[in-house]
Amino acid sequence: TSRIITNVSESITEMLGAMLELVPMPLETPYHHARRLRGIPDTFSVGRYHKIVNRLAQRGFLEKIEKQGQEFIRLTKEGRLEVLCAKIVKRAKQPWDRKWRVVIFDIPEVAHRTRDELRRFLKHTGFVKLQASVYITPYALSQESVVYSNLSGFQKYIRFLRGDTCDDDEALRDHFHLT
């Protein structure tokens, strides 16, 4: 399955990420969690909460655990990746510091799914393909990008570079609307 976020999953993931920041414990029953969320607008009902939790569990982003007759939830690795990806995409574009960020990767054919997933992730987060396994962006890599790289297992295949110049970069400047 692709980790590229659609509008629906992006809003659900964003909501989940915001909720998880309010949770001080790694495990909590949905009932107790919903009770603490009373400060959230009335449109967010306990029923809606359960519906979203069930949908996220079906997609593999949450794990439901039953312990002593109570149901607990926790983010899976895929869920953590989804939250990180949503944060990366939402990051504000800062003024260009006149530096290019380049990602170079070499992923063996045996892991073609990982390679395809990395390409989709790079395109989705604002990188442009420069060559077959080389992508570039003028924007600084966020801490979430580094965490995503480590958590997803990409770090053993990729290298990050930052450079002051790129020859014949007029098309890239146009693409990113840089002056």
Steps between C-alpha positions, in 0.01 A plus 500: 500500500612849429586748771405789279233689688162570342289792619286275721784306658700821543227660710450181702874466556530865595215459749661185640838671531343793685313262731810298577678813617234524771553141615761478776487119517593253226177301551157626588148367456294674231237586764748676730666670206164631372408626849818708513427641157186689609685825431498413129203650303160332530523372143753248629274249672595174671330313213706685243811428707428124492428510127833672428690265733347196326583637156860576599534151648371345176757699302778378729578835665366402843514182697221399735606305804270337749634472852298397804175550314585853384592613151813709450641665190850590386661620180669241282824568315290585193292739710809680627627527140165644387505764777859596413415519130203727571724732704760512221240587236343768720831673579507861396722586205763736634682759289766340283845508661663450155596141580386184325421180690572182306400144581696225329394140543603157382243235582554149362248354253395244761355787702320670208192565715713693749654697213158584356373598844800730552444665161133562580593640841762736352261629232223543755722701734614747234805343338549499122670223306838618371618159375396136548587477871569865573238744632538867590316772695586852612334449838677397818434147617290497812576291806193295407667410168801358680282310749286368211815384319622312807163352596419386145837329454603725207812634675716205393431576133516880480735793540404863559707782351476878526663720238534867416481466124345283234603556139222592260245534780268740317233233442518400868469863613195538275346177632537611864412866421836624632654835416 
